[in-house]
Amino acid sequence: MLHRYFQNFKKFRPLLGELVERDIKIKYRRSVLGVLWTLLNPLLMMCILAIVFSNLFKFDIENYPVYILSGQVIYNFFNESTSSAMSAIINNASLIKKVYIPKYMFVLSRILSSIINMLASHCALLIVMIVVGCEMHWTMILFPIPMFLLIVFCLGIGLILSAVTVKFRDIMHLYGVFTTGLLYLTPVIYAMSLLPGWLYKIVMINPITNYLMMYRNVMMFGSWFSPGSFLLGVVEAAAALLIGLSVFIRKQDTFILNI
């Protein structure tokens, strides 16, 4: 079965590139600056958050703009990739009804297009680090590790959401509320040291927290992520992907009845 799926993927791989290109073109259609917004969006949001939280709430965190933007890189990817993957099947209903295409391709294309935005945000982070004079560490070359684990995790979540949303459309509206709440349970704008013990434990349960802390360790603090953090990240990513594939494969034959 795995060999059949691999051969199928090779056959439709050119189509995957076309789908990613289409998603990016649609997102920035009729925009004067086009893909430059992938750099400008995180930079502008970082400026707003840095001004508000460093002055209004007096968060005393060294290199706070870098701290915020590093959090945005990770959390915004999770939010964007899973939210766009959720509607991947529904938005391609007309194409699915006409020709045979492996349905997971639509979900994968949404994840890949979000990766491009994440890498652009990563470049924006590097620019900010240079501008504010943040120390550059050799550990920065390890940034693909937490990013890759996060991508696998988001792919699994995206497969689950896309499969379930085909039948239960209300999830599309509820998910926005969920991600807003999850943002405050992810240390994007605050330091973990500020949290009381009970809230600290809740925030640590959030899988995005682990990936974010791994990313910050290598990018900002010049330190390795612990073996425990890495192992936890691998387990969470693998579990999300396996569950996602199981749910998606089990339900994909019924998509045509509900789209």
C-alpha positions as CSV (number, residue, x, y, z in Angstrom):
1,M,0.0,0.0,0.0
2,L,2.8,2.4,0.9
3,H,4.5,1.7,-2.5
4,R,1.2,2.5,-4.3
5,Y,0.8,5.8,-2.4
6,F,4.4,6.7,-3.2
7,Q,4.0,6.0,-6.9
8,N,0.7,8.0,-6.9
9,F,2.5,10.9,-5.3
10,K,5.3,10.9,-7.9
11,K,2.7,10.9,-10.7
12,F,0.8,13.9,-9.3
13,R,3.9,15.8,-8.0
14,P,3.9,18.4,-10.8
15,L,0.2,19.1,-10.0
16,L,1.2,19.8,-6.4
17,G,3.5,22.6,-7.6
18,E,0.7,24.1,-9.6
19,L,-1.6,24.0,-6.6
20,V,0.9,25.8,-4.4
21,E,1.6,28.4,-7.1
22,R,-2.2,28.9,-7.5
23,D,-2.7,29.4,-3.7
24,I,0.0,32.0,-3.5
25,K,-1.3,33.9,-6.6
26,I,-4.9,33.9,-5.2
27,K,-3.7,35.2,-1.8
28,Y,-1.8,38.2,-3.3
29,R,-4.0,38.8,-6.3
30,R,-4.5,42.5,-7.1
31,S,-2.0,43.4,-4.4
32,V,0.5,46.1,-5.4
33,L,3.3,44.8,-3.2
34,G,2.4,41.1,-3.8
35,V,4.6,38.6,-2.0
36,L,6.4,41.4,-0.2
37,W,3.5,41.3,2.2
38,T,5.0,38.0,3.5
39,L,7.8,40.2,4.9
40,L,5.8,43.3,5.8
41,N,3.0,41.6,7.6
42,P,5.1,40.1,10.5
43,L,7.2,43.3,10.7
44,L,4.2,45.6,11.0
45,M,2.5,43.3,13.5
46,M,5.7,43.0,15.5
47,C,6.0,46.8,15.7
48,I,2.4,47.1,17.0
49,L,2.8,44.3,19.6
50,A,6.2,45.6,20.8
51,I,4.9,49.1,21.3
52,V,1.8,48.0,23.1
53,F,3.2,45.3,25.4
54,S,6.6,46.8,26.1
55,N,5.1,50.2,27.1
56,L,1.6,49.5,28.2
57,F,2.2,46.3,30.1
58,K,5.9,46.8,30.8
59,F,7.2,43.4,29.8
60,D,10.8,43.6,30.7
61,I,12.2,41.1,28.1
62,E,15.6,41.7,26.5
63,N,15.3,42.2,22.7
64,Y,11.5,42.2,23.0
65,P,10.8,42.9,19.3
66,V,12.9,39.8,18.4
67,Y,11.1,37.8,21.2
68,I,7.7,38.7,19.7
69,L,8.6,38.1,16.1
70,S,10.1,34.7,16.9
71,G,6.8,33.8,18.5
72,Q,4.9,35.1,15.5
73,V,7.0,33.0,13.1
74,I,5.9,29.8,14.8
75,Y,2.3,30.6,15.9
76,N,1.3,32.3,12.7
77,F,2.4,29.3,10.7
78,F,0.4,27.0,12.8
79,N,-2.7,29.3,12.6
80,E,-2.4,29.9,8.8
81,S,-1.5,26.4,7.7
82,T,-4.2,24.6,9.7
83,S,-6.9,27.2,8.9
84,S,-6.2,27.1,5.2
85,A,-5.9,23.3,5.2
86,M,-9.3,23.1,6.9
87,S,-11.1,24.4,3.8
88,A,-8.8,22.7,1.2
89,I,-11.3,20.0,0.2
90,I,-14.4,22.2,0.3
91,N,-12.8,25.0,-1.8
92,N,-11.7,22.5,-4.5
93,A,-15.0,20.7,-4.7
94,S,-15.6,21.5,-8.4
95,L,-12.2,20.0,-9.3
96,I,-12.6,16.9,-7.1
97,K,-16.0,16.2,-8.8
98,K,-14.5,16.3,-12.3
99,V,-11.2,14.4,-12.3
100,Y,-9.3,12.0,-10.0
101,I,-6.7,13.7,-7.9
102,P,-5.4,12.3,-4.6
103,K,-7.3,14.4,-2.2
104,Y,-4.5,14.8,0.3
105,M,-2.7,16.9,-2.4
106,F,-5.1,19.8,-1.7
107,V,-4.2,19.8,2.0
108,L,-0.5,19.4,1.3
109,S,-0.5,22.3,-1.1
110,R,-2.0,24.6,1.6
111,I,0.7,23.5,4.1
112,L,3.4,24.1,1.5
113,S,2.2,27.6,0.6
114,S,2.2,28.4,4.3
115,I,5.8,27.2,4.6
116,I,6.8,29.9,2.1
117,N,5.2,32.5,4.3
118,M,6.9,31.1,7.4
119,L,10.3,31.2,5.7
120,A,9.6,34.8,4.7
121,S,8.8,35.6,8.3
122,H,12.0,33.9,9.4
123,C,13.9,36.2,7.0
124,A,12.1,39.1,8.6
125,L,13.2,37.9,12.0
126,L,16.9,37.8,10.8
127,I,16.5,41.4,9.5
128,V,15.1,42.6,12.9
129,M,17.9,40.8,14.8
130,I,20.5,42.6,12.7
131,V,18.8,46.0,13.1
132,V,18.5,45.8,16.9
133,G,22.0,44.4,17.3
134,C,20.9,41.0,18.6
135,E,23.8,38.6,19.0
136,M,24.0,35.9,16.3
137,H,24.7,32.4,17.5
138,W,25.9,29.4,15.6
139,T,22.9,27.4,16.9
140,M,20.8,29.4,14.5
141,I,21.7,26.9,11.8
142,L,19.5,24.3,13.7
143,F,16.3,26.3,13.1
144,P,15.0,23.8,10.4
145,I,14.6,21.1,13.1
146,P,11.8,22.7,15.2
147,M,10.3,24.1,11.9
148,F,10.2,20.6,10.3
149,L,8.6,19.0,13.4
150,L,6.0,21.8,13.4
151,I,5.3,21.3,9.7
152,V,4.7,17.6,10.3
153,F,2.5,18.4,13.3
154,C,0.4,21.0,11.3
155,L,0.0,18.6,8.4
156,G,-1.5,16.0,10.7
157,I,-3.9,18.6,12.2
158,G,-4.7,19.9,8.7
159,L,-5.6,16.5,7.5
160,I,-8.0,16.0,10.5
161,L,-9.6,19.4,10.1
162,S,-10.1,19.1,6.3
163,A,-11.7,15.7,6.6
164,V,-14.0,16.6,9.5
165,T,-15.0,20.0,8.1
166,V,-16.4,18.5,4.9
167,K,-19.4,17.2,6.9
168,F,-19.4,19.7,9.9
169,R,-19.0,23.2,8.4
170,D,-19.5,24.9,11.7
171,I,-15.9,23.9,12.6
172,M,-14.7,26.6,10.2
173,H,-16.3,29.3,12.4
174,L,-15.4,27.7,15.7
175,Y,-11.8,27.2,14.8
176,G,-11.1,31.0,14.6
177,V,-12.3,31.3,18.2
178,F,-10.1,28.3,19.2
179,T,-6.9,29.7,17.6
180,T,-7.5,33.1,19.3
181,G,-7.8,31.5,22.7
182,L,-4.8,29.2,21.9
183,L,-2.7,32.3,21.2
184,Y,-3.0,33.4,24.8
185,L,-1.9,29.9,25.9
186,T,1.2,30.2,23.8
187,P,4.2,32.3,25.0
188,V,4.3,34.6,22.0
189,I,4.1,37.9,23.8
190,Y,5.0,37.0,27.4
191,A,7.8,35.0,29.1
192,M,7.0,31.7,30.8
193,S,8.7,33.0,34.0
194,L,5.8,35.4,34.5
195,L,3.2,32.7,34.8
196,P,1.9,31.3,38.1
197,G,2.5,27.5,38.6
198,W,-0.9,26.3,37.6
199,L,-1.0,28.4,34.4
200,Y,2.6,27.4,33.5
201,K,1.5,23.7,33.5
202,I,-1.4,24.5,31.2
203,V,0.7,26.4,28.7
204,M,3.3,23.7,28.7
205,I,0.6,21.2,27.6
206,N,0.1,23.2,24.4
207,P,2.2,21.4,21.7
208,I,3.0,24.8,20.0
209,T,4.7,25.9,23.2
210,N,7.4,23.2,22.8
211,Y,8.1,24.0,19.2
212,L,8.2,27.7,19.9
213,M,10.7,27.3,22.8
214,M,12.9,25.0,20.7
215,Y,12.9,27.7,18.0
216,R,13.7,30.5,20.4
217,N,16.5,28.5,22.0
218,V,18.4,28.2,18.8
219,M,17.6,31.6,17.3
220,M,17.7,33.9,20.3
221,F,19.5,32.3,23.3
222,G,22.2,30.3,21.5
223,S,21.4,27.1,23.3
224,W,20.5,23.6,22.3
225,F,17.0,22.4,22.9
226,S,16.9,19.6,25.4
227,P,16.7,16.0,24.3
228,G,13.4,15.8,26.2
229,S,11.9,18.7,24.2
230,F,13.2,17.2,20.9
231,L,11.7,13.8,21.8
232,L,8.4,15.3,22.8
233,G,8.3,17.3,19.6
234,V,8.9,14.1,17.5
235,V,6.2,12.2,19.4
236,E,3.6,15.0,19.0
237,A,4.4,15.4,15.3
238,A,4.3,11.7,14.6
239,A,1.1,11.2,16.5
240,A,-0.6,14.1,14.8
241,L,0.4,12.8,11.3
242,L,-0.6,9.2,12.0
243,I,-4.0,10.2,13.4
244,G,-4.4,12.7,10.6
245,L,-3.7,10.2,7.9
246,S,-5.9,7.6,9.5
247,V,-8.9,10.0,9.8
248,F,-8.4,11.4,6.3
249,I,-8.0,8.0,4.5
250,R,-11.0,6.6,6.3
251,K,-13.3,9.5,5.3
252,Q,-12.0,10.6,1.9
253,D,-14.3,8.2,0.0
254,T,-17.3,10.0,1.5
255,F,-16.2,13.5,0.6
256,I,-18.0,13.5,-2.7
257,L,-21.3,13.0,-0.9
258,N,-20.9,16.1,1.2
259,I,-19.1,18.7,-1.0
